[in-house]
């Protein structure tokens, strides 16, 4: 049973890595303008710079989840912190009623806010970062 749970976490870790790499590529290509619309206006940085930088970080974090097995707990913690760091963009989208990614209602944008903690937990659970170091 232990091996099945471990296998499930590893598959989940790779899936999260693939998800992050895909999101990162979309930051740099097809969804670049939509991501720019989410950058909070109070952030004193160029929105395009923020989108490109976060896209590159997402690609690197995705690669780390897939390849750096020896450091998976540390990588999981960094990925979880990244998800926390980008949460203000989701809040900005909700508060300012920004239509992007098919989220064209307050209720749809509110539901998206609920998924950010899920991503944090996914990163921590799949990498074993929730478990105490032995």
C-alpha positions in Angstrom: 0.0 0.0 0.0 2.9 2.4 0.8 4.3 2.0 -2.7 1.0 2.8 -4.3 0.7 6.0 -2.3 4.3 6.9 -3.2 3.7 6.2 -6.8 0.6 8.4 -6.7 2.5 11.3 -5.2 5.3 10.9 -7.8 2.8 10.9 -10.7 1.1 13.9 -9.2 4.4 15.7 -8.9 5.2 15.1 -12.6 1.7 16.2 -13.5 2.2 19.4 -11.6 5.6 19.9 -13.3 4.0 19.5 -16.7 1.2 21.9 -15.7 3.7 24.5 -14.6 5.8 24.2 -17.8 2.7 24.5 -19.9 1.5 27.6 -18.0 5.0 29.1 -18.3 5.0 28.6 -22.1 1.6 30.2 -22.4 2.9 33.2 -20.4 5.5 33.6 -23.1 3.2 32.9 -26.1 -0.6 32.6 -26.6 -1.8 33.9 -23.2 0.7 36.7 -22.7 -1.9 39.5 -23.0 -4.3 37.8 -20.6 -1.6 37.3 -18.0 -0.6 41.0 -18.3 -4.2 42.0 -17.5 -3.8 40.2 -14.1 -0.7 42.0 -13.0 -1.8 44.2 -10.1 -1.7 47.9 -11.0 0.0 48.7 -7.7 3.0 46.6 -8.6 5.7 49.1 -9.8 7.0 46.8 -12.6 6.2 46.6 -16.3 3.3 44.0 -16.7 5.1 42.4 -19.7 8.3 42.0 -17.6 6.3 40.4 -14.8 4.5 38.0 -17.2 7.7 37.0 -19.0 9.6 36.6 -15.7 6.9 34.5 -14.0 6.6 32.4 -17.2 10.3 31.6 -17.1 10.1 30.8 -13.3 7.1 28.5 -14.0 9.0 26.6 -16.7 12.1 26.2 -14.4 9.9 25.1 -11.4 8.1 22.6 -13.6 11.5 21.2 -14.8 12.7 21.1 -11.2 9.6 19.1 -10.2 10.2 16.6 -13.0 14.0 16.2 -12.7 15.3 17.1 -9.2 13.9 14.1 -7.3 16.7 14.3 -4.7 15.5 17.8 -3.7 11.8 17.3 -4.2 10.8 18.5 -0.7 12.7 21.8 -1.2 11.4 22.2 -4.7 7.8 21.5 -3.4 8.2 24.2 -0.8 9.5 26.7 -3.4 6.6 25.9 -5.8 4.1 26.3 -2.9 5.7 29.7 -2.1 5.5 30.7 -5.7 1.8 29.9 -5.8 1.4 32.1 -2.7 3.4 34.9 -4.4 1.3 35.1 -7.5 -2.0 35.0 -5.6 -2.3 38.8 -5.6 -2.7 38.6 -9.4 -5.8 36.4 -8.9 -7.1 38.7 -6.2 -6.5 41.7 -8.6 -8.5 39.9 -11.3 -11.4 39.3 -8.9 -11.4 42.8 -7.2 -11.2 44.7 -10.5 -13.6 42.4 -12.5 -11.0 41.6 -15.1 -12.2 39.2 -17.8 -9.4 36.8 -18.7 -9.1 33.0 -19.3 -12.8 32.7 -19.7 -13.5 34.0 -16.2 -16.1 36.6 -17.1 -18.1 36.8 -14.0 -17.5 37.5 -10.3 -18.5 34.0 -9.4 -16.1 32.4 -11.8 -13.3 34.7 -10.6 -14.2 33.8 -7.0 -14.1 30.1 -7.7 -10.6 30.5 -9.2 -9.4 32.1 -5.9 -10.4 28.9 -4.1 -8.1 26.8 -6.4 -4.9 28.7 -5.4 -4.8 26.9 -2.0 -5.4 23.6 -3.8 -2.2 24.3 -5.9 -0.2 25.1 -2.8 -1.4 21.8 -1.2 -0.7 19.9 -4.4 2.9 21.1 -4.4 3.4 20.3 -0.8 1.7 16.9 -0.9 3.1 15.5 -4.1 6.7 16.3 -3.2 6.4 15.1 0.4 7.1 18.6 1.7 4.2 18.2 4.2 6.0 15.3 5.8 8.5 15.9 8.5 12.1 15.3 7.4 13.4 12.1 8.8 
